[in-house]
Amino acid sequence: MEVPTVDEAKRMATLLGLLRVTTSEEKASAAGASEDKLDWLRSQMIGKNVEFDTPFGRRMLTYADPDSIRPEPAVH
């Protein structure tokens, strides 16, 4: 297999960038960044791993704030 020259490699990288083709290393890097973001998001959960007693036994706390996801009404 022939090794491309520096100029050929640059042109190939430009073409792949224009075609939005990613290498396996770029995919792995993006996956790692996504996982870091998900780890941070999970760490911000309110009541994470909190249990409480109910008439039906111990239950995990589930927090939902519908006001935080409701779109703002349009102001005219």
Secondary structure, DSSP 8 states (H G I E B T S, - for coil): -----HHHHHHHHHHHHHTT---HHHHHHHHHHHHHHHHHHHHT-TTTT-EEEETTEEEE-----HHHHS------
